[in-house]
């Protein structure tokens, strides 16, 4: 797919790209790039055999090349979408078999209109499309964590930290992604080869600021997950302490009763209480007094 950067991103034919002096955007598959790379006069050969692991930009003698590694926003645990790019002062070429670069470019073509069209403005909008819904996603993570925290405080049965651990992993994925995007944007802003106009470098600075805010938001959510884990652990400790308190109280109450039962279970011949008419009722009354007295004592000490 070939586009020219006019007031709007305009789709064009291959021959029109060379005839029109406007800066261009091209989206090619790896096979198409292998056939057509010489026509872009960038003097580079992008390696496609090495798996793409990061989002990065590398400065070459007469071009800027690099890769994008974009987490799947529908499911951050799935494999990332990856593609490469090559850029100079005339335009940018995306080498992509995943379709994500084409989708992002088409969205820009459909929705954006520029007063001052430029390659810098296109790159800004392209990067913005990658993170356009991330603020809502991070806020949704925060709401989920608030719900989990409320459930812990309400002592709901069957509560686990499985979802919290999932959010923690997803947030970590986003934070690493933002750090890579921040490095990427700063590399563009550095403008080592002077591909970009000085007055347009502000676009990359704006994007860097936005990514820093998103990164800070992920850090806050990550800290929230850690707090919830601490709250959950403290809640479990409290429940265990309650159980131990009840067991201790029960044990303490029944210790004297066990002593009485053991004492009169010896059945010595000359134990006078064994022949006493009121012996059995007396033991019952004494046992009840021990139980009630112990309960009163524990209540007074606020152990129950």
C-alpha positions in Angstrom: 0.0 0.0 0.0 1.3 3.4 -1.0 0.3 6.7 0.5 1.2 10.4 0.1 1.2 12.8 3.0 -1.0 15.7 1.9 -3.7 17.4 3.9 -4.9 13.9 4.5 -3.1 10.7 4.0 -3.9 9.8 0.4 -3.6 6.4 -1.1 -1.7 6.3 -4.4 -0.2 4.0 -7.0 3.5 3.0 -6.9 4.3 5.3 -9.8 2.7 8.3 -8.2 5.0 8.0 -5.2 8.0 8.7 -7.3 6.3 11.5 -9.3 4.9 13.4 -6.4 7.5 15.4 -4.2 5.3 14.9 -1.1 6.6 12.7 1.6 5.3 9.1 1.5 4.1 6.2 3.7 4.5 2.7 2.3 3.3 -0.6 3.9 4.9 -3.7 2.3 5.1 -7.4 3.2 8.5 -8.9 3.6 8.4 -10.4 0.2 7.4 -7.1 -1.4 10.2 -5.3 0.4 12.7 -7.9 -0.9 11.6 -7.0 -4.4 11.3 -3.3 -4.1 13.8 -2.1 -1.5 16.3 -0.8 -4.1 13.7 1.7 -5.3 13.7 3.6 -2.0 17.4 4.5 -2.2 17.9 4.0 1.6 21.0 1.8 1.2 20.0 -0.6 3.9 19.0 -4.2 4.1 16.7 -5.2 7.0 17.2 -8.6 8.4 14.0 -10.5 8.9 15.3 -13.8 10.2 16.0 -12.5 13.7 12.9 -12.6 15.9 11.6 -9.2 16.9 11.7 -8.7 20.7 11.6 -5.0 21.3 10.4 -1.7 19.9 13.6 0.2 18.9 15.1 2.7 16.4 18.6 2.6 15.1 20.4 5.4 13.3 22.2 4.4 10.1 24.3 6.6 7.7 21.4 7.6 5.5 18.3 6.1 7.2 16.6 5.3 10.4 15.6 1.7 10.9 14.1 -0.4 13.6 11.3 -2.6 14.8 7.9 -2.4 16.6 6.9 -5.1 19.1 3.3 -4.2 20.1 1.4 -6.1 22.8 -2.0 -7.4 21.8 -4.4 -5.0 23.6 -7.2 -7.6 23.5 -5.1 -10.1 25.4 -1.8 -8.9 26.8 -0.7 -12.5 27.5 -0.7 -13.4 23.8 2.2 -13.0 21.5 3.1 -9.5 20.4 2.5 -8.1 16.9 5.8 -7.3 15.3 7.0 -5.4 12.2 10.0 -3.4 10.9 10.4 0.0 9.4 12.9 2.1 7.4 12.7 5.9 7.4 14.5 8.8 5.8 13.7 12.4 5.0 11.5 11.4 2.1 9.2 9.0 3.9 8.7 5.8 5.9 8.3 2.2 4.8 6.7 -0.4 7.1 7.7 -4.0 6.4 4.8 -6.0 8.0 3.3 -9.4 7.6 1.0 -9.1 10.6 -1.3 -6.4 9.2 -1.0 -4.2 12.2 0.9 -1.4 10.5 -1.6 -1.4 7.6 -4.5 -1.2 10.1 -2.9 1.7 12.0 -2.1 3.6 8.8 -5.6 3.0 7.4 -7.1 4.4 10.6 -5.0 7.5 10.2 -6.1 7.9 6.6 -9.7 7.6 7.7 -9.7 9.9 10.7 -6.9 12.4 10.4 -6.7 15.7 8.6 -3.7 18.0 9.0 -3.3 21.8 8.6 0.5 21.3 8.4 1.1 17.8 6.9 4.5 16.3 7.5 6.3 13.0 8.1 6.8 14.0 11.7 3.1 14.6 12.2 2.3 11.2 10.6 4.8 9.4 12.9 3.3 11.2 15.9 -0.2 10.0 14.9 1.0 6.5 14.1 2.6 6.2 17.6 -0.5 7.7 19.1 -2.7 5.0 17.4 -0.6 2.3 19.2 -1.5 3.6 22.7 -4.8 5.4 21.9 -7.0 3.2 24.2 -4.4 2.5 26.9 -5.6 5.1 29.3 -9.0 3.5 29.4 -7.4 0.0 29.8 -5.3 1.1 32.7 -8.3 2.8 34.4 -10.2 -0.5 34.0 -7.4 -2.3 35.7 -7.6 0.1 38.6 -11.4 -0.4 38.9 -10.9 -4.2 38.9 -8.3 -3.9 41.7 -10.7 -1.6 43.7 -13.4 -4.3 43.4 -10.9 -7.0 44.6 -9.9 -4.8 47.5 -13.5 -4.2 48.5 -14.2 -8.0 48.3 -11.2 -8.6 50.6 -12.4 -6.1 53.2 -16.0 -7.6 53.0 -14.5 -11.0 53.7 -16.1 -12.7 50.7 -15.8 -16.4 50.6 -13.7 -18.1 47.9 -11.7 -15.0 47.1 -8.3 -15.6 45.4 -5.6 -13.4 44.0 -5.5 -15.1 40.6 -6.9 -12.0 38.8 -4.6 -9.7 40.7 -1.6 -11.7 39.6 -2.9 -11.6 36.0 -3.2 -7.8 36.1 0.2 -7.6 37.7 1.7 -9.5 34.7 -0.2 -7.5 32.1 0.8 -4.2 33.7 4.4 -5.3 33.7 4.1 -6.1 30.0 2.7 -2.6 29.3 5.3 -0.9 31.4 8.1 -2.6 29.5 6.4 -1.6 26.2 6.1 2.1 27.3 9.8 2.2 28.3 10.7 0.9 24.8 8.3 3.4 23.2 9.9 6.2 25.3 13.4 5.2 24.1 12.0 5.1 20.5 10.5 8.5 20.7 13.6 10.0 22.2 15.7 8.6 19.4 13.4 10.3 16.9 13.6 13.5 18.8 17.4 13.3 18.8 17.2 13.7 15.0 20.8 12.7 14.5 20.5 12.6 10.7 18.4 15.7 10.4 15.5 13.9 8.7 13.0 16.0 10.6 12.4 19.7 10.7 13.4 21.3 14.0 10.0 22.9 14.5 8.3 19.5 14.2 10.4 17.7 16.8 7.8 19.0 19.4 5.6 16.1 18.2 8.0 13.5 19.5 8.4 15.5 22.7 4.7 15.5 23.2 4.5 11.8 22.6 7.4 11.2 25.1 5.5 13.1 27.7 2.3 11.1 27.1 4.2 7.8 27.4 5.9 8.9 30.6 2.4 9.6 32.1 1.2 6.2 30.9 4.3 4.5 32.4 3.7 6.3 35.7 0.1 5.1 35.6 1.2 1.5 35.2 3.6 1.9 38.0 0.8 3.2 40.2 -1.4 0.2 39.3 1.5 -2.2 39.9 2.0 -0.7 43.3 -1.8 -1.2 43.9 -1.5 -4.9 43.1 1.4 -5.1 45.7 -0.8 -3.4 48.3 -3.7 -5.7 47.6 -1.4 -8.7 48.0 -0.3 -7.3 51.4 -3.9 -6.6 52.4 -4.9 -10.2 51.4 -2.0 -11.7 53.3 -2.9 -9.5 56.4 -6.5 -10.6 56.0 -5.4 -14.3 56.0 -3.3 -13.7 59.0 -6.2 -12.1 60.8 -8.5 -15.0 60.0 -5.8 -17.5 61.2 -5.4 -15.5 64.4 -9.2 -15.6 64.9 -9.2 -19.4 64.4 -6.2 -19.8 66.8 -8.0 -17.5 69.4 -11.1 -19.6 69.2 -9.1 -22.9 69.5 -7.2 -21.4 72.5 -10.4 -20.3 74.2 -12.1 -23.7 73.7 -9.0 -25.5 74.9 -8.7 -23.2 78.0 -12.4 -23.8 78.8 -12.2 -27.5 78.5 -8.9 -28.0 80.4 -10.6 -27.8 83.9 -13.5 -29.9 82.7 -11.0 -32.5 81.4 -9.3 -32.3 84.8 -12.6 -32.9 86.6 -13.5 -35.8 84.3 -10.1 -37.3 84.7 -10.1 -36.9 88.4 -13.4 -38.6 89.0 -12.7 -41.2 86.4 -10.1 -42.8 88.6 -12.8 -44.8 90.5 -10.9 -45.2 93.7 -12.8 -47.2 96.2 -12.9 -44.6 99.0 -13.7 -41.5 96.9 -16.6 -40.0 99.0 -18.1 -38.1 96.0 -18.8 -41.3 94.1 -21.5 -42.3 96.8 -22.8 -38.8 97.3 -26.4 -38.3 96.2 -25.8 -34.8 94.8 -22.3 -35.6 93.4 -23.3 -35.9 89.8 -25.5 -32.7 89.8 -22.8 -30.9 91.7 -20.2 -31.7 89.0 -22.7 -30.5 86.3 -23.2 -27.2 88.1 -19.4 -26.7 88.7 -18.7 -27.4 85.0 -21.3 -24.9 83.9 -19.9 -22.3 86.3 -16.4 -22.9 84.9 -17.7 -22.5 81.3 -19.7 -19.3 82.1 -16.9 -17.9 84.2 -14.3 -18.5 81.5 -16.6 -16.9 78.9 -17.1 -13.9 81.1 -13.4 -13.5 81.7 -12.6 -13.7 78.0 -15.2 -11.2 77.1 -13.9 -8.8 79.7 -10.4 -9.2 78.3 -11.8 -8.7 74.8 -10.4 -12.0 73.6 -13.8 -12.9 72.2 
